[in-house]
Amino acid sequence: MPLTLTWHEIALRLALSVVAGGLIGWDRGEHGRPAGLRTTLLVCLAAGPSSRGLLWYCLRRGAGAC
């Protein structure tokens, strides 16, 4: 797995994260459940870069670091 991403790949991943989070949040909001559209979008936007950062850290430091 390469450790570098192009800006197009980053934008695509964030856009897909927004679409997936929007669909899930919209469905939750339609059924009256807590954590609707806005909350789910924010969670998805934060989870993408943080998981990529953790993966980068683990690959750089070795398997024993994680």
N, C-alpha and C positions, 0 to 999 in steps of 0.2 A: 504494500500500500504506500503510495507516495505521501510524503509529509507536506507537500505544497499543493495548494489549490489555486486555480485561476479565479479572477474576480467573477467570471461568468458562472463558474461552478458554485461559488459561494452564494451569488445572487439566486441561482436556480434552487439551491437547497433551502435558502430562507423563504423563497416564494412557495415552494412545495410545503414547507412547514406552516406557512400562513394559510394556505388552502386547506390542508388537513385539519389544522386547529380551528379554522372557521367553520368547516363542515361539522366537526364534532361539537363545537360550541353552539352552533345554530340549532343542532338537533337537541342538545341539552336544554337550551332556552325554550324551544317549542314545547318541551314536555314539562316545563316548570321546575326543573331541577336546579340546585345551586351550582355555582361556577359555570356561568353561561358563556356567551360569545367572547366578551372582553377578557375574562380571566383565562380562558383556554387559549386565546391568541397570545397573550403575554407569556403563558407557560411554554407554549411551543416555540416562541421566538427566543426565549431564554435557554431552553433545553438544547437547541441545536448547537449554538456556539460553545456552550459549556461542555457538552459531551465531546465535541471535536477537540476542545482544548485539553480535556482529560486524556483522550486517546493519544494526542500528540505528546503529552507529558509521559505517558506510559511507554510509548514507543521510543522516546529519546532516552529515558532512564533505565529501561529494561523491564522485564516482566516482574521482577521482585519488588519494584518500587510501588506497584499498585496493589 
